[in-house]
Every structure is written in structure tokens, then in C-alpha cells.
């Protein structure tokens, strides 16, 4: 800690690395668009699973970092003299974030580093991720966000999450189930013991060291099991004919990705225009905004459901997609006429209804959703 404080710019560098941690997963998700080996998990799925599990754990074991308990300036001296801080005095840390066990910033970086390394990336980029992971680990302690034990428990937790999210390896394989069970089991045992037996650990420090050794052994078994994932992965691209066609498939994939990207931009433009137009029709920006948002989300959800049903029955999906896009474009060209029609209908139906009446709100939402539901369903398909 004193070394970091005495080195000019090092503290700021650690804070920057800590704040930029999510960018590692963004980079990982981008590289997986080009190449996603079956023996590695999907980056976005892994991030969601890790974050969801941690949020649950933070409520079962609501602890916070030392800086929130002892203050940003003197938490190190407080940790060096634990006899001056009885356990009872540290039970009320106030309305501070629950970020105990495991350390998610370090966990995210460790997971990103492991997947990045085994994705066949260049050595220089791997070294950058190693340096950033080391900086995040130091920053986690230097900023007082976590304790050392939180970083240790993050290791089996991350390995278990990786195994859980590696859908390319069959769940029936012993290695995958063993990695998940050992990692999450070790993590939950730590939480249970620290929550119920903290006084025992305080009076018997050897028990804590025994648990640390057991955690290291658990990680060793997990690493050994994960080393078999490459051979266990179920791939669809192992035949010689698939390898010969991979280049052309990659070209088509890039073209489709560009097409989906442009289509998504157009959908966002439509959303903004629809909200502005409805505000002119109804005279209420708030009503127009939540009508458009609710209709867009609901319509795209319905469209996604219909698309999943129709996908298995359509022999030419690209042609069907083109038809859907043409239908959306045709509908959007006709929207000026449709909005004029619902404005006239709104004026006609809202006669003699008081402005504060809830019927008026229902009428606005119904008319707006009636016009927008069709294009949003098509967008969802």
C-alpha cells in the first residue's frame, strides 16, 4: 500500500484499470464474433451468470470492503491492528455497497484473461490482459473495496462459472460437472463458515489456513478437469468439408452481421420518430414515450416467439428476412397516413372525456399500440 502511494501515478493507474474492467468482456465478446471455440463459454453468458450469482451471494453474506467500515484513509492501519476493532463494532457499515465474496472486478478480469488466452490470441494481447488483471487485483486491495480472501475465493468461483457456461462440452461429462460442483461448493462453504463460524476462525487461525489450502487443492482439481474440455467439446466443424467451407461461411456471416447492424440502427431511428410523432398526436411526451417503449418491447418479444416457431418451417430464411424488412419499410412509409388517422380517431373518441380521466390514457395507449404493434412484431421476427 505504501509503495503504491509513494510511486507517482501508480494509484491513478490502478484506479483506471479497476474502472475499465468491463471493457475486457466487451473485447472478449467482439473477438468471439470472429471465432468462438466450442470448448470455451460465451462471454456475455458468462458475464451474466457470474454477476447474477454474485448479486445473490452478496445478499446471503452482506459484507462490504474495509474502506466503507474504517474509512478511506485509515483502513490499512485498522486492518493491521485487528485487536483494537472488536467484531461487534464493525457490524454496522451503513448504506454502502455489498461487494464481499467473491470480488467481481477481479473475477471478471480473471475470466476474461483465461478465455482470451485459450482463444488463440496473440501473445502481446495476452500480456496486456495479464498486466491488467494484476493491476485490478492490486487496485481491489489498494482502494479498500475487498479483502484478500475475496480474491482467493474468486478463483474457484470463476472456474466453476466458466465450466457452467461452456455449453459446447456436454453436461454429461464428469469433468464439467466436477468443475462446477467443486467451484461453487467451495464458494458456498466459505460463505457458510464465515457467516456462522467467524468467532471460531478468529480464535483458531489455523482453521482459516486449512481452508485456504483446501481451496488451492480445489482449484488444482478444477484446472485439471478444464484441461480436458478441448477434447470433450462437441463441434460441428470438424469434418474436412466444413473446414474447406469455413472461409465462405465467414464471409457470409460478416455480410449478415452488417445487414443486422444496419437494420438495428433503422429500428432505433423508427423508435425515436414514433415517439416524437405520438407526442404530437396525443400532446403528451411521457405517454408517447412509454407507449413506444412498451409496444416495442412487447411487439419484439411476440415477434421473437413467432420467429422461433417459423424458423424451423422456413427453407429460405434469408428470403423470409428480406420480405419482413420490406414489410417494415412499407409500413413505415405509410406511418404519416396512419398517424393522421389515429389523431382523427383520438379526437373523435375523446370528445366529452375529461383530461384527468384514466379512460383517456387507455385510449392513447391503445391507439398508439394499435399502429406500432405490427412493425414491432415484424422487427422481432
PyMOL commands that set and color helices and strands:
alter all, ss='L'
color gray80, all
select helices_A, chain A and resi 2-6+10-19+21-34+43-60+66-70+75-80+82-84+87-90+104-117+123-142+148-165+174-196+198-203+205-226+229-232+240-282+285-311+317-333+335-349+358-380
alter helices_A, ss='H'
color red, helices_A
deselect
rebuild
show_as cartoon
